Amino acid sequence: MSHPDPNEPHPVAGFPQVAFIRNFNRNPNILIGDYTYYDDPEGPSRFFENILYHFDFIGDRLIIGRYCAIARNVTFIMNGANHAMGGFSSYPFFIFGSGWEAARPAPEQFPYKGDTVIGSDVWIGYDATIMPGVSIGHGCIVGAKSVVTGDVPPYSIVAGNPARVIRMRFEEEVVSRLLALQWWEWEPEKVTRNLPAIIGSDLEELRRAE
């Protein structure tokens, strides 16, 4: 085989803290691409424990592309964390029942921000937090302990709380070409053949590989 097996749960021999996390997913509202890995000495279950307030009755999805690197303690806050804010109080009286059921807000009163979407080839650093409905573009780098509250453009580096763009990784023309090439959608054998261009940032060689 000319590439690692994406169906291998722990692809690095003798280093079980690294997991191709798709192989551990059992939730239909979580979609994870091949070769995306999670690195945590406490094991892959921690990845799913850190997807918070993700309730089936809301129906929002966490979508993560291929070839992403996700560090320990990365947390995804989903739409179930939201409270209705239109009244004088944001307290969720209705969930406690016992006479407070009538305080349940109408569905349209809850702030719903949609799916959380992480592109391919994204690196999310240690202890970062991703808020509901955020879209992080292909090729992004999210700094450690960042809190991402809004959409992030492709091939940007973001950091801080709230996260801000520190700089773009490449010139606009290069980013446009990379987004058109979408090397992460290639068959693994083709990725293997073109690794020198991918890791060496040789755009012309990548273009010839199409």
C-alpha positions as CSV (number, residue, x, y, z in Angstrom):
1,M,0.0,0.0,0.0
2,S,1.3,3.4,-0.9
3,H,-0.5,5.3,1.8
4,P,-1.8,4.8,5.3
5,D,-5.0,2.9,5.7
6,P,-7.7,5.5,6.6
7,N,-9.7,2.7,8.3
8,E,-6.9,2.0,10.8
9,P,-8.1,3.5,14.1
10,H,-4.6,4.1,15.5
11,P,-2.3,4.7,12.5
12,V,1.0,5.5,14.3
13,A,2.5,2.2,15.7
14,G,3.2,2.4,19.4
15,F,1.5,5.8,19.7
16,P,-2.2,5.1,20.5
17,Q,-3.0,8.7,21.4
18,V,-3.2,9.6,17.7
19,A,-6.4,8.4,16.1
20,F,-8.1,8.7,12.7
21,I,-11.2,9.9,14.4
22,R,-13.7,9.0,11.7
23,N,-13.3,5.4,12.8
24,F,-14.7,6.1,16.3
25,N,-17.7,8.2,15.2
26,R,-21.2,6.7,15.7
27,N,-23.2,9.9,15.5
28,P,-25.0,10.5,12.1
29,N,-24.9,14.3,12.8
30,I,-21.1,14.2,12.9
31,L,-19.3,13.8,9.6
32,I,-15.5,13.4,9.6
33,G,-13.3,13.0,6.5
34,D,-10.6,10.4,5.9
35,Y,-7.1,11.0,7.5
36,T,-8.4,13.6,10.0
37,Y,-6.7,12.8,13.3
38,Y,-7.2,13.7,16.9
39,D,-4.2,13.7,19.3
40,D,-5.0,13.1,23.0
41,P,-3.2,10.9,25.6
42,E,-6.6,10.2,27.1
43,G,-7.9,8.6,23.9
44,P,-10.3,9.3,21.1
45,S,-13.4,9.3,23.3
46,R,-12.3,12.7,24.6
47,F,-12.9,14.2,21.1
48,F,-16.6,13.3,21.3
49,E,-16.9,14.3,25.0
50,N,-15.8,17.8,23.9
51,I,-18.6,18.2,21.4
52,L,-21.0,19.9,23.8
53,Y,-24.8,20.6,23.7
54,H,-25.2,18.5,20.5
55,F,-28.8,17.4,20.8
56,D,-30.6,15.2,18.2
57,F,-33.8,17.2,18.4
58,I,-32.0,20.3,17.2
59,G,-30.5,18.5,14.2
60,D,-27.4,20.6,13.7
61,R,-24.3,18.9,12.3
62,L,-20.6,19.0,12.9
63,I,-18.9,18.5,9.5
64,I,-15.1,18.1,9.4
65,G,-13.1,17.6,6.2
66,R,-10.1,15.5,5.3
67,Y,-6.5,15.7,6.5
68,C,-7.3,17.9,9.5
69,A,-5.1,17.9,12.6
70,I,-7.1,18.4,15.9
71,A,-5.2,18.8,19.1
72,R,-6.1,17.8,22.6
73,N,-9.0,19.6,24.4
74,V,-10.4,21.2,21.2
75,T,-14.1,21.9,22.1
76,F,-17.0,22.4,19.8
77,I,-20.0,24.2,21.2
78,M,-23.2,23.3,19.3
79,N,-26.5,25.0,19.0
80,G,-28.0,23.3,22.0
81,A,-26.0,25.7,24.2
82,N,-28.1,28.7,23.0
83,H,-30.8,30.3,25.1
84,A,-33.6,32.5,24.0
85,M,-32.6,36.1,24.6
86,G,-35.6,38.1,23.5
87,G,-37.3,38.3,27.0
88,F,-36.1,39.9,30.2
89,S,-34.5,36.7,31.3
90,S,-32.4,34.1,29.4
91,Y,-32.9,31.5,32.1
92,P,-34.4,28.2,30.7
93,F,-37.3,27.9,33.2
94,F,-39.2,25.4,31.1
95,I,-36.6,22.6,31.3
96,F,-37.3,22.1,35.0
97,G,-41.0,21.5,34.6
98,S,-43.1,21.5,37.8
99,G,-45.3,24.3,36.6
100,W,-42.7,26.1,34.5
101,E,-43.4,24.2,31.3
102,A,-45.5,27.0,29.9
103,A,-42.4,29.2,29.7
104,R,-41.0,27.1,26.8
105,P,-40.1,29.6,24.0
106,A,-41.3,29.0,20.4
107,P,-38.6,27.3,18.2
108,E,-38.0,30.5,16.3
109,Q,-37.1,32.3,19.5
110,F,-33.9,30.2,19.9
111,P,-30.8,31.6,18.2
112,Y,-30.0,28.8,15.7
113,K,-26.8,29.3,13.8
114,G,-26.7,26.2,11.6
115,D,-24.1,23.6,11.0
116,T,-20.5,23.9,12.2
117,V,-18.2,23.2,9.2
118,I,-14.5,22.7,9.3
119,G,-12.8,22.5,5.9
120,S,-10.0,20.1,4.8
121,D,-6.4,20.5,5.8
122,V,-7.2,22.5,8.9
123,W,-5.0,22.5,11.9
124,I,-6.8,23.3,15.2
125,G,-4.5,24.0,18.1
126,Y,-4.6,22.9,21.8
127,D,-7.6,24.0,23.8
128,A,-9.3,26.0,21.0
129,T,-13.1,26.5,21.2
130,I,-15.3,26.6,18.1
131,M,-18.7,28.2,18.6
132,P,-22.0,27.2,16.9
133,G,-22.5,27.7,13.2
134,V,-18.9,28.7,12.5
135,S,-17.3,27.9,9.1
136,I,-13.5,27.4,9.0
137,G,-12.1,27.4,5.5
138,H,-9.8,24.9,3.9
139,G,-6.1,25.2,4.9
140,C,-6.7,27.3,8.0
141,I,-4.6,27.3,11.2
142,V,-6.4,28.0,14.5
143,G,-4.0,29.0,17.3
144,A,-4.0,27.3,20.7
145,K,-6.7,28.5,23.2
146,S,-8.4,30.5,20.5
147,V,-12.2,31.1,20.6
148,V,-13.6,31.1,17.1
149,T,-16.9,33.0,17.1
150,G,-17.2,33.8,13.4
151,D,-16.4,32.4,9.9
152,V,-12.7,32.1,9.0
153,P,-11.5,32.6,5.4
154,P,-9.5,29.8,3.7
155,Y,-5.7,29.6,4.3
156,S,-5.8,32.1,7.1
157,I,-4.1,31.9,10.5
158,V,-6.3,33.0,13.4
159,A,-5.7,33.3,17.1
160,G,-7.1,35.0,20.2
161,N,-10.4,35.4,22.0
162,P,-12.4,36.2,20.0
163,A,-10.2,34.8,17.2
164,R,-8.9,37.3,14.6
165,V,-7.0,36.8,11.4
166,I,-3.3,37.2,12.1
167,R,-2.3,36.8,8.5
168,M,-3.0,34.9,5.4
169,R,-0.7,31.9,4.7
170,F,-0.4,32.6,1.0
171,E,-1.0,35.3,-1.6
172,E,-4.6,35.6,-2.9
173,E,-3.8,34.1,-6.3
174,V,-2.1,31.0,-4.7
175,V,-5.1,30.5,-2.4
176,S,-7.5,30.6,-5.4
177,R,-5.4,28.0,-7.2
178,L,-5.3,25.7,-4.2
179,L,-9.0,25.9,-3.7
180,A,-9.5,25.1,-7.4
181,L,-7.1,22.1,-7.1
182,Q,-8.6,20.7,-3.9
183,W,-5.7,18.2,-3.6
184,W,-7.4,16.7,-0.5
185,E,-10.1,15.3,-2.8
186,W,-7.5,13.3,-4.7
187,E,-7.2,9.5,-4.3
188,P,-4.7,8.7,-1.7
189,E,-2.3,7.2,-4.2
190,K,-2.3,10.5,-6.1
191,V,-1.6,12.3,-2.9
192,T,1.3,10.0,-2.2
193,R,2.8,10.6,-5.6
194,N,2.6,14.4,-5.1
195,L,3.7,14.7,-1.5
196,P,6.9,16.6,-2.4
197,A,4.8,19.3,-4.1
198,I,2.2,19.4,-1.3
199,I,4.6,19.7,1.6
200,G,7.1,21.8,-0.4
201,S,4.5,24.4,-1.7
202,D,5.3,23.8,-5.3
203,L,2.1,25.0,-6.9
204,E,3.2,24.5,-10.5
205,E,4.1,20.9,-9.9
206,L,0.7,20.4,-8.2
207,R,-1.0,21.9,-11.2
208,R,0.8,19.5,-13.5
209,A,-0.5,16.6,-11.4
210,E,-4.2,17.4,-12.2
